[in-house]
């Protein structure tokens, strides 16, 4: 006997507002195990100056890493790829454009806040350019080359999620094949971050400046 679907009582759409508390809270650093510390060693090795030769391990307190800390095997699988994206063939400016526009469109507030600070502190982007990334490819001040980069991000993460042939020709004129691969995977990775961390309930840390009040996901705009 096969199951049948009851169409007389359709399932109603659930409230899609943002979680008000973390669904997976950061793991307190005093609860980290040696396994977690070892898994994070790849992250420390890529920090300025590399990993310390001896002495106690300094455990980062970032909320995002606190979520990872529940899953050492995930850390081991994820961090090498994440470190590649941080030091890929893209320039710092190209990478930050990709990350900021993607996280703006995907409502990834934590990554947006983190990379606004990182990109302006490092000089990769100006505050005016960050503001333009909240407007999109038609914002005043973009060069044609920058505008097509931003447009490609919009096309990849909205609508049919496919960069048009015309836009692809525009980014291929300024990026080589390795850069194109890194660019597309950077956009895709941070789009995934938006989905994952919104669902896990990743919260901003004290001092982080998030989205302006009016920028909320459509079903969370009330």
C-alpha positions in Angstrom: 0.0 0.0 0.0 1.4 3.4 -1.0 1.2 6.5 1.1 -1.0 9.3 -0.2 -0.7 13.0 0.3 -3.5 14.8 2.0 -4.2 17.8 -0.2 -7.2 18.9 1.9 -4.9 20.4 4.6 -2.0 22.1 2.8 1.1 22.8 4.8 1.3 26.5 5.7 4.6 28.4 5.2 6.4 28.8 8.5 7.5 32.2 9.9 10.9 32.8 8.3 12.1 35.5 10.6 15.7 35.5 11.8 16.5 33.4 14.9 16.5 35.5 18.1 19.0 33.3 19.9 21.9 31.2 18.5 20.7 27.8 17.3 24.2 26.5 17.6 25.9 28.8 20.2 29.7 29.3 20.1 31.5 26.7 22.1 33.1 28.3 25.2 36.9 28.3 24.8 37.4 26.7 28.2 35.5 23.7 26.9 37.7 23.2 23.8 39.6 19.9 23.7 43.0 19.1 22.5 41.3 17.8 19.4 39.8 21.2 18.7 43.1 23.0 19.3 44.9 20.6 16.9 42.2 21.1 14.3 42.7 24.9 14.5 46.5 24.6 14.1 46.1 25.2 10.3 44.5 28.5 11.0 47.3 29.6 13.4 49.9 28.6 10.9 48.5 31.1 8.4 48.3 33.9 11.0 51.0 36.7 10.8 54.2 35.2 12.2 52.9 31.7 11.9 52.1 29.3 14.8 54.0 29.9 18.0 56.8 27.4 18.6 55.9 26.8 22.2 53.8 28.2 25.0 50.0 28.0 25.6 47.7 27.9 22.6 45.8 31.2 22.2 42.2 30.3 21.6 40.4 32.8 19.3 37.1 34.1 20.8 35.3 34.9 17.5 31.7 33.6 17.4 32.2 32.1 14.0 35.1 30.0 15.2 33.2 29.0 18.3 30.6 27.4 16.1 33.3 25.5 14.2 34.8 24.4 17.5 31.9 21.9 18.0 33.2 20.0 15.0 36.9 19.4 14.7 36.6 17.2 11.7 34.8 19.9 9.9 37.6 22.4 10.8 40.2 20.0 9.3 38.2 19.7 6.1 37.2 23.4 5.8 40.1 25.5 6.9 42.6 24.6 4.1 40.0 25.7 1.5 39.1 28.8 3.5 42.8 29.7 3.8 43.2 29.3 0.0 40.4 31.8 -0.6 42.0 34.3 1.8 45.3 34.1 -0.2 44.0 33.2 -3.7 44.9 34.6 -7.1 42.5 37.5 -6.6 43.7 40.8 -5.4 42.6 41.9 -1.9 40.3 44.4 -3.6 38.7 41.9 -5.9 38.2 39.4 -3.1 36.6 42.0 -0.8 34.3 43.2 -3.5 33.2 39.6 -4.1 32.6 39.0 -0.4 30.9 42.2 0.5 28.5 42.3 -2.4 27.6 38.6 -1.9 27.0 39.0 1.9 25.0 42.1 1.3 22.7 40.3 -1.1 22.5 37.2 1.0 21.9 39.0 4.3 25.1 37.6 5.8 25.4 40.2 8.5 28.4 38.8 10.4 30.6 38.3 7.3 29.5 41.7 6.0 30.5 43.4 9.3 33.7 41.6 9.6 34.8 42.3 6.0 33.7 46.0 6.0 36.2 46.4 8.9 38.9 44.3 7.3 38.7 45.8 3.8 38.7 49.4 5.0 41.4 48.9 7.7 43.7 47.2 5.1 43.0 49.9 2.5 41.6 47.3 0.0 38.4 49.4 -0.2 37.3 52.9 0.7 34.2 53.7 2.8 32.7 55.2 -0.4 33.3 51.9 -2.2 31.8 49.9 0.6 28.7 52.1 0.4 28.5 51.6 -3.3 28.5 47.8 -2.8 25.3 48.2 -0.9 23.8 49.9 -4.0 25.1 47.6 -6.7 26.7 47.8 -10.1 24.9 50.9 -11.1 26.2 53.0 -8.2 28.0 56.2 -9.1 31.8 56.0 -9.1 32.5 52.5 -10.3 34.9 52.1 -13.2 33.5 49.9 -16.0 35.8 47.1 -14.8 34.5 47.3 -11.2 30.9 47.6 -12.3 31.1 44.4 -14.3 32.6 42.6 -11.3 29.7 43.7 -9.1 27.2 42.9 -11.8 28.5 39.4 -12.2 28.0 38.8 -8.4 24.4 40.0 -8.6 23.8 37.7 -11.6 25.4 34.7 -9.8 23.5 34.9 -6.5 20.1 36.3 -7.7 17.5 35.3 -10.4 18.6 32.2 -12.3 22.0 32.4 -10.5 23.9 32.4 -13.8 26.4 35.0 -15.0 25.3 36.1 -18.5 27.5 35.7 -21.5 28.0 39.5 -21.8 28.9 39.9 -18.2 31.2 36.9 -18.3 33.0 38.4 -21.2 33.5 41.6 -19.1 35.1 39.8 -16.2 37.1 37.4 -18.4 38.7 40.5 -20.0 40.3 41.4 -16.6 40.7 38.0 -14.8 42.7 35.0 -16.0 41.3 31.5 -15.7 42.7 30.8 -12.3 41.3 34.1 -11.1 37.9 33.4 -12.6 37.8 30.1 -10.8 38.8 31.7 -7.5 36.3 34.6 -8.1 33.3 32.2 -8.7 34.2 30.0 -5.8 34.6 33.0 -3.5 31.1 34.2 -4.4 29.7 30.7 -4.0 31.4 30.1 -0.7 30.2 33.4 0.9 26.7 32.8 -0.5 26.8 29.4 1.3 28.0 31.2 4.4 25.0 33.5 4.3 22.7 30.5 4.2 24.5 28.5 6.8 25.1 31.2 9.4 21.7 32.7 9.2 20.2 29.2 9.9 22.7 28.5 12.7 22.0 31.9 14.3 25.5 33.3 14.2 25.5 36.6 16.2 27.6 39.7 15.9 30.3 40.2 18.6 30.5 43.3 20.7 31.8 46.2 18.7 30.8 44.9 15.3 28.8 47.2 13.1 26.1 45.3 11.3 23.7 46.2 8.5 21.7 49.5 8.6 18.3 49.0 10.2 16.5 48.9 6.9 18.5 46.1 5.4 16.8 42.9 6.4 15.7 39.8 4.5 12.2 40.3 3.0 10.4 38.0 5.3 12.2 39.5 8.3 11.5 43.2 7.4 8.6 43.7 9.8 
